[in-house]
Amino acid sequence: MPNQTTSWPFRWDLLLRYRFIETIALWEGRLTTRHLCDTFGIGRQQASKDINNYIREVGPGNLEYDKFLKGYKPTAEFTPRLTQGLADEYLHLMARNNELSNMFESLALNVANVEVLSVPVRDVKPEVLRPIMQAARQQKRLEVDYVSINNPDREGRIIVPHTLVYTGLRWHVRAWCEKNQEYRDFVLSRFRDIPEIMEDSTHGVEQDEQWNKSITVRITPDPRLSKEQREVVEVDYGMTGGALEITTRAKLVPYALKLLHIDLEKELKDPTAQQIVVHNRDEIKPWLFG
């Protein structure tokens, strides 16, 4: 990585595309020109040129064309050049994918005077994430070894994943669990060994009723605050009419509350400590943990 006084050898827009090439190839195991065309709004010829330039100038020996896959795959000697090779890079890229567009080509970003607090890295290996993603996209059963706080000894089970979820602190996969005969959340960093893809399943995202149900959480300032204090809180959270309404999937309600640092288990004596409360508490109660 260059220091602050050294310029990148690539234009910013090219650097984004090269990082994208490296990330998709490593974590999905297959890269095509379509990936670049759809994400960056460029033509197939430019996408092909970018991939070839990456292979020649950035990561010689990192990618090879696979006729069976009809795309490029990482070689056994693959070494990240523009990324750290962490699962978070791929997962965050997915979360921000809709924001990637041609505007980066002319957008001047200055990151000086900005500090970002990072959460601890939850390590996930490529060989673990790849079959999970493949099974999710093809609605297949997946044999996995999984550990948890309640069962720290690895346990074999069969799941059918359908969606990756980022809670603001960690990633988990929403999946049908054949052992418990219900849809559950599985933390990515708790999978062990390499999951094995099996046959198709009838349990897809459409059958996950709790996932597909939408719930609106209504957030208001703590009524114990003074009128002036409540007005400050309303502006802080961009409230309209004295409330902030957050619509999310029913199973994501607990995570949304955690992001807002709202504790429903106990009422704090000092209203300035939490400052906000859930107005429709009874309505969301069925969707809380426990």
Order of alpha helices (4+ residues) and beta strands (2+ residues): alpha-alpha-alpha-beta-beta-alpha-alpha-beta-beta-beta-beta-beta-alpha-beta-alpha-beta-alpha-alpha-beta-alpha
